[in-house]
Amino acid sequence: MVALSTALGLAIAPLWGNGPVDLLYLPAVLGAAVLGGLRPALFAAVASTLAYNYFFTAPFRTLMIHSAADVVTVAVLFAVAVVTSHLAGSLRRQARLAAAHAARNATIAGLARRLLSCSGESDIADIAVTELARLFDCNAVLAADSGNAQLLASAPGETVLAPSDLAAASMTLTTGEAAGRGVVRANLADWTFYPIASDVAVLAAAGLARNDGLPPVTEDQRALLGNLLDQVALALERARFERDARDSIALRERDKLRSALLSSIGEDVKPRLAAITAAARALKRVGTADKAEVSTVADEAAKEVISIRKKRPRGSRQSRGRSTDAPSGPADVAAPEVSRPETHRVFEDARGVQWDTCAIHPSAPVGRVQLPEPYRSGWLFFDSATEKRRLSPIPEDWHSATDDMLRAMCAQAEIVPERTSARRRPRAD
């Protein structure tokens, strides 16, 4: 380009003089800077100065300068060429640096996009080692800490690590620092391991090695490697959070199913056990059965009711005082000769004492037991842990009464005195 500028200057000098010729060398210096960088541009600046001095300053065809004006012209030409070459070289470096950053960002974005489509740690490990092996033209492995360093994935094929390499991987997983070939830590290993860490823990270690034994990552590639490993760390952490979330959802579903099952069982069994308890108490009071056996049945039924209430989750318990249907089957025929509890109610009085309420309808006198006149048509029975009461006649629609109405009925009911019945005499054989 300097020679072309010189030839063009020799062509126009006879016509316009040597004044405008020095400007012809600036495009040559700029072209050298853009195409070759700073050093070729400086060489072009020196060559342009010498060519202008040799061909266009007196005495011609020599490097000597007799005129002071020519000396200034040559010096200015050299200074302008040097500054121009430096500026052009800087622009070229900035353009190359911008292109390198754009390529690195595109590489990071591509890896992040591929990792985003992964659903588990194994998929993330496979994609990570594949991309690392492709980008750095080396072998790549990914090791995780599960008590001891174990490989999750390797590329381009299956890899077996030597004990020294496993020791370097374990050191990286433990300390969170690089270890292996080219590093102070575990320099005897063939692989170089880099940590893949989140803010709180080391998640895995990425190992790189070349077949020719050279360092797998150069100094200008360390920034790219660090960014890629950060993307892998984010993907691994996301996968672990998703796994924990799935486990938590499954646990909540199991708890919800268990709670619903217990609630359903409790609602089905509770009225039957309550009816059995009420019937057993009625039998024990009128003395138509073996009181020891009746007491055992009543106590076991009460224990079951309490156990079901304790196991039932909050929110599924029915409001106290709500009526329940009478049980069918064996609970109805527990004492067919004496009573049939059609509806069972539970409420609390002002003192917080819990009362069990049911309607007793005698069907026929049993043995020598004679019921008093007011109670022959039936009575409303109130039973608590410390006291028993009965109210006759049975109020209409008592089963749909509110808790306040049941408390008023209980206050009007007659207290049943405690009686000690004599044991039956054994019959003579």
KESE-957387 format. One record per residue (C-alpha): residue in one letter; x, y, z negated. Coordinates in steps of 0.5 Angstrom, whole numbers. Example, Ala and Ser with C-alpha at 12.3 -4.5 7.8 and 13.67 -1.06 7.14 Angstrom:
<timis>
@res A	px 25	py -9	pz -16
@res S	px 27	py -2	pz -14
</timis>
This chain:
<timis>
@res M	px 0	py 0	pz 0
@res V	px 6	py 5	pz -1
@res A	px 9	py 3	pz 6
@res L	px 2	py 5	pz 9
@res S	px 2	py 11	pz 5
@res T	px 9	py 13	pz 8
@res A	px 7	py 11	pz 15
@res L	px 1	py 15	pz 14
@res G	px 5	py 21	pz 12
@res L	px 10	py 21	pz 17
@res A	px 4	py 21	pz 22
@res I	px 1	py 28	pz 19
@res A	px 7	py 31	pz 17
@res P	px 9	py 34	pz 24
@res L	px 2	py 37	pz 24
@res W	px 0	py 40	pz 17
@res G	px 7	py 40	pz 14
@res N	px 10	py 36	pz 8
@res G	px 5	py 39	pz 3
@res P	px -1	py 34	pz 3
@res V	px 3	py 28	pz 4
@res D	px 4	py 27	pz -4
@res L	px -3	py 26	pz -5
@res L	px -3	py 20	pz 0
@res Y	px 1	py 16	pz -5
@res L	px -5	py 17	pz -11
@res P	px -10	py 11	pz -7
@res A	px -4	py 7	pz -7
@res V	px -2	py 7	pz -15
@res L	px -10	py 6	pz -16
@res G	px -11	py 0	pz -12
@res A	px -5	py -3	pz -15
@res A	px -7	py -1	pz -22
@res V	px -14	py -4	pz -20
@res L	px -12	py -10	pz -17
@res G	px -6	py -12	pz -21
@res G	px -6	py -8	pz -28
@res L	px -1	py -4	pz -31
@res R	px 5	py -6	pz -29
@res P	px 4	py -7	pz -21
@res A	px 1	py 0	pz -22
@res L	px 8	py 3	pz -25
@res F	px 12	py 0	pz -20
@res A	px 7	py 3	pz -15
@res A	px 8	py 10	pz -18
@res V	px 16	py 9	pz -18
@res A	px 16	py 7	pz -11
@res S	px 11	py 12	pz -9
@res T	px 16	py 18	pz -12
@res L	px 22	py 15	pz -9
@res A	px 19	py 14	pz -2
@res Y	px 16	py 21	pz -2
@res N	px 23	py 24	pz -4
@res Y	px 27	py 20	pz 1
@res F	px 22	py 22	pz 7
@res F	px 19	py 28	pz 6
@res T	px 24	py 33	pz 2
@res A	px 30	py 36	pz 4
@res P	px 35	py 33	pz 6
@res F	px 31	py 28	pz 9
@res R	px 33	py 20	pz 9
@res T	px 37	py 21	pz 2
@res L	px 35	py 21	pz -5
@res M	px 38	py 28	pz -6
@res I	px 33	py 34	pz -8
@res H	px 36	py 41	pz -6
@res S	px 30	py 45	pz -7
@res A	px 27	py 47	pz -14
@res A	px 20	py 46	pz -11
@res D	px 21	py 39	pz -9
@res V	px 24	py 37	pz -16
@res V	px 17	py 40	pz -19
@res T	px 13	py 36	pz -13
@res V	px 17	py 29	pz -14
@res A	px 16	py 30	pz -22
@res V	px 9	py 32	pz -22
@res L	px 7	py 26	pz -17
@res F	px 11	py 21	pz -22
@res A	px 7	py 24	pz -28
@res V	px 0	py 23	pz -24
@res A	px 2	py 16	pz -21
@res V	px 4	py 14	pz -28
@res V	px -3	py 17	pz -32
@res T	px -7	py 14	pz -26
@res S	px -4	py 7	pz -27
@res H	px -5	py 7	pz -34
@res L	px -12	py 9	pz -34
@res A	px -14	py 4	pz -28
@res G	px -10	py -1	pz -32
@res S	px -14	py 0	pz -38
@res L	px -21	py 0	pz -34
@res R	px -19	py -6	pz -31
@res R	px -17	py -9	pz -38
@res Q	px -24	py -7	pz -41
@res A	px -28	py -10	pz -35
@res R	px -24	py -16	pz -36
@res L	px -26	py -16	pz -44
@res A	px -33	py -14	pz -43
@res A	px -34	py -20	pz -38
@res A	px -30	py -25	pz -43
@res H	px -35	py -22	pz -48
@res A	px -41	py -23	pz -44
@res A	px -39	py -30	pz -42
@res R	px -38	py -32	pz -49
@res N	px -45	py -29	pz -51
@res A	px -48	py -33	pz -46
@res T	px -44	py -40	pz -48
@res I	px -47	py -38	pz -55
@res A	px -54	py -37	pz -53
@res G	px -54	py -43	pz -49
@res L	px -52	py -47	pz -55
@res A	px -57	py -44	pz -59
@res R	px -62	py -45	pz -54
@res R	px -60	py -53	pz -54
@res L	px -60	py -54	pz -61
@res L	px -67	py -50	pz -62
@res S	px -70	py -56	pz -58
@res C	px -67	py -61	pz -63
@res S	px -71	py -65	pz -68
@res G	px -66	py -68	pz -73
@res E	px -59	py -68	pz -75
@res S	px -57	py -74	pz -70
@res D	px -59	py -70	pz -64
@res I	px -56	py -63	pz -67
@res A	px -49	py -67	pz -68
@res D	px -50	py -70	pz -61
@res I	px -51	py -64	pz -57
@res A	px -45	py -60	pz -61
@res V	px -40	py -65	pz -60
@res T	px -42	py -65	pz -52
@res E	px -41	py -58	pz -52
@res L	px -35	py -57	pz -56
@res A	px -32	py -62	pz -51
@res R	px -34	py -59	pz -45
@res L	px -32	py -52	pz -47
@res F	px -25	py -53	pz -50
@res D	px -23	py -59	pz -45
@res C	px -22	py -64	pz -51
@res N	px -25	py -70	pz -55
@res A	px -30	py -68	pz -61
@res V	px -33	py -71	pz -67
@res L	px -37	py -69	pz -72
@res A	px -37	py -72	pz -79
@res A	px -41	py -71	pz -85
@res D	px -40	py -72	pz -93
@res S	px -44	py -78	pz -95
@res G	px -40	py -79	pz -101
@res N	px -34	py -80	pz -96
@res A	px -33	py -77	pz -89
@res Q	px -37	py -81	pz -84
@res L	px -38	py -80	pz -76
@res L	px -45	py -77	pz -74
@res A	px -43	py -76	pz -67
@res S	px -37	py -76	pz -62
@res A	px -35	py -74	pz -55
@res P	px -34	py -76	pz -49
@res G	px -34	py -83	pz -52
@res E	px -34	py -87	pz -58
@res T	px -28	py -85	pz -63
@res V	px -25	py -89	pz -69
@res L	px -21	py -84	pz -73
@res A	px -15	py -86	pz -77
@res P	px -14	py -86	pz -84
@res S	px -10	py -80	pz -84
@res D	px -16	py -76	pz -80
@res L	px -21	py -79	pz -84
@res A	px -17	py -76	pz -90
@res A	px -17	py -69	pz -86
@res A	px -24	py -69	pz -85
@res S	px -26	py -70	pz -92
@res M	px -21	py -65	pz -94
@res T	px -25	py -60	pz -90
@res L	px -31	py -62	pz -93
@res T	px -29	py -61	pz -100
@res T	px -25	py -55	pz -99
@res G	px -29	py -51	pz -93
@res E	px -22	py -50	pz -90
@res A	px -19	py -52	pz -83
@res A	px -15	py -58	pz -84
@res G	px -11	py -63	pz -79
@res R	px -6	py -62	pz -73
@res G	px -3	py -55	pz -73
@res V	px -6	py -53	pz -80
@res V	px -2	py -53	pz -86
@res R	px -7	py -58	pz -90
@res A	px -6	py -65	pz -87
@res N	px -1	py -63	pz -81
@res L	px 0	py -71	pz -80
@res A	px -7	py -72	pz -77
@res D	px -8	py -72	pz -70
@res W	px -15	py -68	pz -70
@res T	px -16	py -61	pz -73
@res F	px -22	py -61	pz -77
@res Y	px -26	py -54	pz -78
@res P	px -32	py -53	pz -83
@res I	px -39	py -52	pz -81
@res A	px -41	py -49	pz -87
@res S	px -48	py -45	pz -89
@res D	px -48	py -39	pz -95
@res V	px -48	py -44	pz -100
@res A	px -45	py -51	pz -98
@res V	px -41	py -54	pz -93
@res L	px -45	py -58	pz -88
@res A	px -41	py -62	pz -84
@res A	px -34	py -62	pz -80
@res A	px -32	py -61	pz -73
@res G	px -26	py -65	pz -71
@res L	px -22	py -63	pz -64
@res A	px -16	py -66	pz -61
@res R	px -13	py -66	pz -54
@res N	px -10	py -73	pz -51
@res D	px -3	py -69	pz -49
@res G	px -2	py -67	pz -56
@res L	px -3	py -59	pz -55
@res P	px -7	py -55	pz -60
@res P	px -14	py -56	pz -58
@res V	px -16	py -49	pz -59
@res T	px -12	py -43	pz -57
@res E	px -12	py -36	pz -61
@res D	px -16	py -32	pz -56
@res Q	px -21	py -38	pz -57
@res R	px -22	py -38	pz -64
@res A	px -27	py -33	pz -65
@res L	px -31	py -37	pz -60
@res L	px -31	py -43	pz -64
@res G	px -33	py -40	pz -70
@res N	px -39	py -37	pz -67
@res L	px -41	py -44	pz -64
@res L	px -40	py -47	pz -71
@res D	px -44	py -42	pz -74
@res Q	px -50	py -44	pz -69
@res V	px -49	py -51	pz -71
@res A	px -49	py -50	pz -78
@res L	px -56	py -46	pz -77
@res A	px -59	py -52	pz -74
@res L	px -56	py -57	pz -79
@res E	px -59	py -52	pz -84
@res R	px -66	py -51	pz -81
@res A	px -66	py -59	pz -80
@res R	px -65	py -60	pz -87
@res F	px -70	py -55	pz -89
@res E	px -75	py -58	pz -84
@res R	px -74	py -65	pz -87
@res D	px -75	py -63	pz -94
@res A	px -81	py -59	pz -92
@res R	px -84	py -65	pz -89
@res D	px -82	py -69	pz -95
@res S	px -86	py -64	pz -99
@res I	px -92	py -64	pz -95
@res A	px -92	py -72	pz -95
@res L	px -92	py -72	pz -103
@res R	px -97	py -67	pz -103
@res E	px -102	py -71	pz -99
@res R	px -100	py -77	pz -103
@res D	px -102	py -73	pz -109
@res K	px -108	py -70	pz -106
@res L	px -110	py -77	pz -104
@res R	px -109	py -80	pz -111
@res S	px -113	py -75	pz -114
@res A	px -119	py -76	pz -110
@res L	px -119	py -83	pz -111
@res L	px -118	py -82	pz -119
@res S	px -124	py -77	pz -118
@res S	px -128	py -82	pz -114
@res I	px -127	py -88	pz -119
@res G	px -128	py -83	pz -125
@res E	px -135	py -81	pz -122
@res D	px -137	py -88	pz -121
@res V	px -135	py -91	pz -127
@res K	px -136	py -85	pz -132
@res P	px -144	py -85	pz -132
@res R	px -144	py -93	pz -133
@res L	px -139	py -93	pz -139
@res A	px -143	py -88	pz -142
@res A	px -150	py -91	pz -141
@res I	px -146	py -98	pz -144
@res T	px -144	py -94	pz -150
@res A	px -151	py -91	pz -151
@res A	px -154	py -97	pz -151
@res A	px -149	py -101	pz -155
@res R	px -150	py -95	pz -161
@res A	px -157	py -96	pz -160
@res L	px -157	py -104	pz -161
@res K	px -152	py -103	pz -167
@res R	px -157	py -98	pz -170
@res V	px -163	py -102	pz -169
@res G	px -160	py -109	pz -171
@res T	px -162	py -113	pz -165
@res A	px -155	py -116	pz -164
@res D	px -148	py -118	pz -167
@res K	px -146	py -111	pz -169
@res A	px -138	py -113	pz -169
@res E	px -139	py -115	pz -162
@res V	px -143	py -108	pz -160
@res S	px -138	py -104	pz -164
@res T	px -132	py -107	pz -160
@res V	px -136	py -106	pz -153
@res A	px -138	py -99	pz -155
@res D	px -130	py -97	pz -157
@res E	px -127	py -100	pz -151
@res A	px -132	py -96	pz -147
@res A	px -131	py -90	pz -150
@res K	px -123	py -91	pz -149
@res E	px -125	py -92	pz -142
@res V	px -129	py -85	pz -141
@res I	px -123	py -81	pz -145
@res S	px -118	py -84	pz -140
@res I	px -122	py -83	pz -134
@res R	px -123	py -75	pz -136
@res K	px -115	py -75	pz -138
@res K	px -113	py -78	pz -131
@res R	px -118	py -74	pz -127
@res P	px -115	py -67	pz -124
@res R	px -117	py -60	pz -125
@res G	px -122	py -58	pz -121
@res S	px -125	py -65	pz -119
@res R	px -129	py -65	pz -126
@res Q	px -136	py -64	pz -126
@res S	px -139	py -58	pz -131
@res R	px -141	py -60	pz -137
@res G	px -148	py -61	pz -138
@res R	px -150	py -64	pz -131
@res S	px -154	py -70	pz -131
@res T	px -152	py -76	pz -128
@res D	px -156	py -82	pz -125
@res A	px -157	py -88	pz -129
@res P	px -153	py -94	pz -128
@res S	px -155	py -100	pz -124
@res G	px -154	py -107	pz -125
@res P	px -151	py -110	pz -132
@res A	px -152	py -103	pz -135
@res D	px -159	py -103	pz -134
@res V	px -160	py -110	pz -137
@res A	px -155	py -109	pz -143
@res A	px -161	py -109	pz -148
@res P	px -168	py -110	pz -144
@res E	px -172	py -111	pz -150
@res V	px -170	py -105	pz -154
@res S	px -169	py -99	pz -149
@res R	px -167	py -97	pz -142
@res P	px -163	py -90	pz -142
@res E	px -165	py -87	pz -136
@res T	px -161	py -81	pz -136
@res H	px -155	py -79	pz -140
@res R	px -153	py -72	pz -141
@res V	px -147	py -69	pz -145
@res F	px -146	py -62	pz -148
@res E	px -143	py -59	pz -154
@res D	px -146	py -55	pz -159
@res A	px -144	py -48	pz -162
@res R	px -138	py -51	pz -166
@res G	px -135	py -55	pz -160
@res V	px -138	py -62	pz -162
@res Q	px -139	py -66	pz -156
@res W	px -146	py -70	pz -156
@res D	px -148	py -76	pz -152
@res T	px -156	py -75	pz -150
@res C	px -160	py -80	pz -147
@res A	px -168	py -82	pz -148
@res I	px -170	py -89	pz -151
@res H	px -176	py -92	pz -149
@res P	px -177	py -99	pz -153
@res S	px -181	py -104	pz -149
@res A	px -183	py -109	pz -155
@res P	px -182	py -110	pz -162
@res V	px -176	py -114	pz -163
@res G	px -176	py -119	pz -169
@res R	px -178	py -116	pz -176
@res V	px -176	py -109	pz -174
@res Q	px -182	py -104	pz -174
@res L	px -181	py -97	pz -171
@res P	px -184	py -91	pz -174
@res E	px -190	py -89	pz -171
@res P	px -187	py -83	pz -168
@res Y	px -182	py -87	pz -165
@res R	px -186	py -92	pz -162
@res S	px -187	py -89	pz -155
@res G	px -179	py -87	pz -155
@res W	px -175	py -82	pz -157
@res L	px -169	py -77	pz -155
@res F	px -163	py -80	pz -158
@res F	px -157	py -75	pz -160
@res D	px -150	py -78	pz -162
@res S	px -144	py -75	pz -164
@res A	px -137	py -77	pz -167
@res T	px -140	py -75	pz -174
@res E	px -147	py -75	pz -174
@res K	px -154	py -78	pz -170
@res R	px -160	py -75	pz -169
@res R	px -167	py -77	pz -166
@res L	px -173	py -73	pz -163
@res S	px -180	py -75	pz -162
@res P	px -184	py -74	pz -157
@res I	px -179	py -74	pz -151
@res P	px -179	py -67	pz -148
@res E	px -181	py -67	pz -141
@res D	px -176	py -65	pz -136
@res W	px -170	py -66	pz -141
@res H	px -166	py -68	pz -136
@res S	px -166	py -62	pz -132
@res A	px -165	py -57	pz -139
@res T	px -160	py -53	pz -140
@res D	px -154	py -54	pz -145
@res D	px -158	py -48	pz -149
@res M	px -164	py -52	pz -149
@res L	px -161	py -58	pz -151
@res R	px -157	py -55	pz -157
@res A	px -164	py -52	pz -159
@res M	px -167	py -60	pz -158
@res C	px -161	py -62	pz -162
@res A	px -162	py -57	pz -168
@res Q	px -170	py -60	pz -168
@res A	px -168	py -67	pz -168
@res E	px -168	py -71	pz -174
@res I	px -162	py -73	pz -177
@res V	px -161	py -81	pz -177
@res P	px -159	py -83	pz -184
@res E	px -153	py -88	pz -184
@res R	px -155	py -95	pz -186
@res T	px -151	py -101	pz -188
@res S	px -154	py -108	pz -186
@res A	px -153	py -114	pz -189
@res R	px -150	py -120	pz -185
@res R	px -154	py -125	pz -183
@res R	px -154	py -131	pz -187
@res P	px -151	py -138	pz -183
@res R	px -156	py -143	pz -182
@res A	px -156	py -149	pz -185
@res D	px -154	py -155	pz -180
</timis>
